[in-house]
Amino acid sequence: MNITTWNVNGVRANYKKDIFPSLFSNPKAIGFDLDQLDIVALQETKATYTELGQEFFPNGYITHHNSAQERKGYSGVSIYVKNGIDHKVFDLNDKNFVSLETLKTEGRFMCLEFKDFFFINCYFPNGGGKPERLAYKINFYKDFMTFCQKIEMLHKKHVVFCGDFNIAHNEIDLARPKENEKHVGFLREERDLLDQIHTMGYKDVFRVKYPETVIYSWWDMKTRSRDRNIGWRIDGFYVDNGFMRNISDIQILNNVSGSDHCPVVLTLR
């Protein structure tokens, strides 16, 4: 099974560039060295269901979408599951999770339940701009961690989560760590959040598999930093300790264009 996460920075813009349809019809044409994509998690879709035409519901996949309700053209996540893979959408209005309000706003979160694991697609807040946005980001992370703890405790299943984390964890994960120590995305208080996730028993799959590899998943478009490979690794997958044995490989496809982020593909045995 191949699971893909990708911040597409506007799914409609990607459709106009023929990247979105190729993702499902011919992934090799846009740089995916894979025969099939079983689960595709997209972030920053910037669209609602009513704004998505039939082309955004490709044949052979079941589509799930969550968008920002109060702000048009903002945030949004989607998950595409290949036909025949049994699953259901997890209801955040379950009585055990009603207090986790930040996960229900801005269209940033979606959870599916599969036979052997829960799968979460998340577009974590950036935290830049006004001070209250950094506070919102920290609270979002805390609610997210509470959700993971509760769902694992109540349902006794593995947890896999992916997305755009909007935090570079360690110095190896960005090109210019010293210059960014006081910038949002690499603040100590943000990096501590990822430390807490590790303490909870979840592993950054790429860093476990490739502890010394320097590669990035996001580049600033304004400064054309991708041309010089001055980037950040802020996209990827985490799994619980017990699920690591199911991981065959993980790839950061930095040759795939179309967004300021590139896709990451997790392959399960």
C-alpha positions as CSV (number, residue, x, y, z in Angstrom):
1,M,0.0,0.0,0.0
2,N,1.3,3.4,-1.0
3,I,0.1,6.4,1.0
4,T,0.8,9.9,-0.2
5,T,0.7,13.3,1.6
6,W,1.0,16.5,-0.4
7,N,0.3,20.2,0.4
8,V,-0.9,21.2,-3.1
9,N,-1.2,25.0,-2.4
10,G,-4.6,25.2,-4.2
11,V,-6.1,22.1,-5.8
12,R,-7.8,24.1,-8.6
13,A,-4.6,25.7,-9.6
14,N,-3.0,22.3,-9.8
15,Y,-5.8,21.1,-12.0
16,K,-5.2,23.8,-14.5
17,K,-1.6,22.7,-14.7
18,D,-2.7,19.1,-15.4
19,I,-0.9,18.0,-12.2
20,F,-4.0,17.0,-10.3
21,P,-5.6,14.7,-12.9
22,S,-2.2,13.1,-13.6
23,L,-1.8,12.3,-9.9
24,F,-4.5,9.7,-10.2
25,S,-4.5,8.7,-13.9
26,N,-0.7,8.6,-14.6
27,P,1.4,9.5,-11.5
28,K,4.6,8.5,-13.2
29,A,4.0,11.4,-15.7
30,I,4.5,13.9,-12.9
31,G,7.4,12.2,-11.2
32,F,5.8,9.5,-9.0
33,D,7.8,6.3,-9.5
34,L,4.9,4.3,-8.4
35,D,2.4,2.1,-10.1
36,Q,-0.5,3.1,-7.8
37,L,-1.5,5.4,-5.1
38,D,-3.8,3.7,-2.6
39,I,-4.5,6.6,-0.2
40,V,-3.8,10.3,-1.1
41,A,-3.9,13.0,1.5
42,L,-3.9,16.6,0.3
43,Q,-3.6,19.7,2.3
44,E,-4.3,23.4,1.6
45,T,-6.8,22.5,-1.1
46,K,-8.4,26.0,-0.8
47,A,-11.8,24.8,-2.0
48,T,-15.2,23.7,-0.8
49,Y,-17.2,20.7,-2.1
50,T,-19.4,23.1,-4.0
51,E,-16.4,24.6,-5.7
52,L,-15.0,21.2,-6.8
53,G,-16.2,20.0,-10.2
54,Q,-16.5,16.3,-11.2
55,E,-12.8,16.3,-12.2
56,F,-11.9,16.4,-8.5
57,F,-13.6,13.1,-7.9
58,P,-11.5,10.7,-10.0
59,N,-12.7,7.3,-11.0
60,G,-11.5,4.5,-8.9
61,Y,-11.3,6.6,-5.6
62,I,-13.7,7.5,-2.8
63,T,-13.3,11.2,-2.0
64,H,-13.5,12.8,1.5
65,H,-13.1,16.5,1.9
66,N,-13.1,19.0,4.7
67,S,-12.9,22.8,4.1
68,A,-12.8,26.0,6.0
69,Q,-16.4,27.2,6.6
70,E,-15.8,30.8,7.5
71,R,-13.1,31.8,5.1
72,K,-13.3,31.1,1.4
73,G,-10.3,29.8,-0.5
74,Y,-8.4,29.0,2.7
75,S,-7.0,25.8,4.2
76,G,-8.9,22.6,3.4
77,V,-7.9,18.9,3.4
78,S,-8.9,15.9,1.3
79,I,-8.3,12.2,1.4
80,Y,-8.7,9.9,-1.6
81,V,-9.1,6.2,-0.9
82,K,-8.8,3.6,-3.7
83,N,-12.0,1.6,-4.3
84,G,-12.1,-1.7,-2.4
85,I,-10.2,-0.5,0.7
86,D,-12.6,-0.7,3.6
87,H,-12.8,2.4,5.8
88,K,-15.1,4.9,7.4
89,V,-14.9,8.5,8.4
90,F,-14.3,9.1,12.1
91,D,-16.9,11.5,13.6
92,L,-15.3,14.2,15.7
93,N,-18.6,14.9,17.4
94,D,-18.2,11.6,19.3
95,K,-18.8,12.5,23.0
96,N,-15.2,11.7,23.9
97,F,-13.9,14.4,21.5
98,V,-16.4,17.2,21.6
99,S,-14.0,19.5,23.6
100,L,-11.3,19.5,20.8
101,E,-12.7,22.6,19.1
102,T,-9.6,23.6,17.2
103,L,-9.7,20.4,15.2
104,K,-13.2,21.2,13.9
105,T,-12.5,24.7,12.5
106,E,-10.6,26.0,9.5
107,G,-10.8,22.7,7.6
108,R,-7.5,21.4,8.8
109,F,-8.2,17.9,10.1
110,M,-9.7,14.6,8.9
111,C,-9.5,11.1,10.3
112,L,-10.4,7.8,8.7
113,E,-10.6,4.4,10.3
114,F,-9.2,1.4,8.4
115,K,-9.1,-2.2,9.5
116,D,-5.7,-2.1,11.3
117,F,-5.1,1.6,11.9
118,F,-6.5,5.1,12.1
119,F,-5.3,7.5,9.5
120,I,-5.2,11.3,10.1
121,N,-4.6,13.9,7.5
122,C,-3.7,17.3,9.0
123,Y,-2.8,20.8,7.8
124,F,-1.2,22.3,11.0
125,P,-1.5,26.1,11.4
126,N,1.5,28.2,10.2
127,G,1.5,30.3,13.4
128,G,2.9,33.4,11.7
129,G,1.5,36.9,11.7
130,K,-0.3,38.1,14.7
131,P,0.7,36.6,18.1
132,E,-2.6,35.0,18.6
133,R,-2.0,32.8,15.6
134,L,1.1,31.3,17.3
135,A,-1.0,30.6,20.3
136,Y,-3.7,29.0,18.1
137,K,-1.0,26.8,16.6
138,I,0.2,25.6,20.0
139,N,-3.4,24.9,21.1
140,F,-4.1,23.1,17.9
141,Y,-1.1,20.8,18.5
142,K,-2.2,20.2,22.1
143,D,-5.7,19.2,20.9
144,F,-4.2,17.0,18.2
145,M,-2.0,15.2,20.7
146,T,-5.0,14.7,23.0
147,F,-7.0,13.2,20.1
148,C,-4.2,10.7,19.2
149,Q,-4.0,9.6,22.9
150,K,-7.7,9.2,23.2
151,I,-8.3,7.4,20.0
152,E,-5.4,4.9,20.6
153,M,-6.7,4.3,24.2
154,L,-10.3,3.9,23.3
155,H,-10.0,1.8,20.1
156,K,-6.7,-0.1,20.6
157,K,-5.6,0.5,17.0
158,H,-2.4,1.8,15.5
159,V,-2.3,5.5,14.5
160,V,-0.7,6.9,11.4
161,F,-0.8,10.7,10.8
162,C,0.6,12.8,8.0
163,G,0.5,16.3,6.6
164,D,2.1,19.7,6.6
165,F,3.4,20.1,10.2
166,N,4.6,23.7,9.6
167,I,7.6,23.0,12.0
168,A,11.1,21.9,11.2
169,H,12.1,19.7,14.1
170,N,15.8,19.8,14.2
171,E,18.7,21.7,12.5
172,I,19.1,18.9,9.9
173,D,15.5,19.7,8.7
174,L,16.1,23.1,7.3
175,A,18.9,24.8,5.2
176,R,19.6,27.8,7.5
177,P,18.8,26.8,11.1
178,K,20.8,29.6,12.8
179,E,19.1,32.3,10.8
180,N,15.7,30.9,11.6
181,E,16.0,30.3,15.4
182,K,13.7,33.2,16.1
183,H,11.4,32.7,13.1
184,V,8.0,30.9,13.3
185,G,8.4,27.3,12.2
186,F,11.6,26.8,14.0
187,L,11.0,28.4,17.4
188,R,12.0,26.4,20.4
189,E,8.5,26.3,21.7
190,E,7.3,24.9,18.4
191,R,10.0,22.3,18.2
192,D,9.1,21.2,21.8
193,L,5.7,20.2,20.4
194,L,7.3,17.7,18.1
195,D,9.4,16.5,21.0
196,Q,6.2,15.9,22.9
197,I,4.8,13.8,20.0
198,H,8.0,11.7,20.1
199,T,7.6,11.3,23.9
200,M,4.1,10.0,23.3
201,G,5.5,7.2,21.3
202,Y,5.1,8.4,17.7
203,K,8.0,8.3,15.3
204,D,8.9,10.6,12.4
205,V,9.2,7.8,9.8
206,F,11.6,9.6,7.5
207,R,14.1,10.4,10.2
208,V,13.9,6.9,11.6
209,K,14.6,5.4,8.1
210,Y,17.1,8.1,7.1
211,P,18.7,9.6,10.2
212,E,21.3,11.6,8.4
213,T,19.7,12.4,5.0
214,V,19.4,16.1,4.2
215,I,16.3,16.7,2.0
216,Y,13.5,19.2,2.0
217,S,9.8,19.3,1.3
218,W,9.0,23.0,1.2
219,W,10.7,26.0,-0.4
220,D,9.8,29.7,-0.4
221,M,8.3,30.6,-3.7
222,K,8.9,34.4,-3.3
223,T,12.7,34.0,-3.1
224,R,12.8,31.1,-5.7
225,S,14.6,29.1,-3.0
226,R,13.7,25.8,-4.7
227,D,16.2,26.6,-7.5
228,R,18.9,26.8,-4.8
229,N,17.5,24.0,-2.6
230,I,17.2,26.3,0.4
231,G,14.3,24.6,2.0
232,W,12.6,23.1,5.0
233,R,11.5,19.5,5.7
234,I,8.0,20.1,7.3
235,D,5.9,17.5,5.5
236,G,5.8,13.8,6.3
237,F,4.4,10.9,8.3
238,Y,4.4,9.8,12.0
239,V,3.4,6.4,13.2
240,D,3.2,4.7,16.6
241,N,6.1,2.6,17.7
242,G,4.3,-0.7,17.1
243,F,3.4,0.3,13.5
244,M,7.0,0.9,12.4
245,R,7.5,-2.8,11.6
246,N,4.8,-2.3,8.8
247,I,6.8,0.4,7.1
248,S,8.7,-0.7,4.0
249,D,10.0,2.7,2.8
250,I,9.3,6.4,2.7
251,Q,10.3,8.8,-0.1
252,I,10.3,12.6,-0.4
253,L,9.6,13.3,-4.0
254,N,11.5,16.6,-4.4
255,N,11.5,16.2,-8.2
256,V,7.7,16.7,-8.3
257,S,6.7,20.3,-9.0
258,G,3.4,22.1,-9.0
259,S,3.4,23.4,-5.5
260,D,5.8,25.1,-3.0
261,H,5.7,21.7,-1.2
262,C,6.6,18.3,-2.7
263,P,4.8,15.0,-2.0
264,V,5.9,12.4,0.5
265,V,5.1,8.7,-0.1
266,L,4.9,6.0,2.6
267,T,5.0,2.4,1.5
268,L,3.5,-0.2,3.8
269,R,4.3,-3.9,3.7
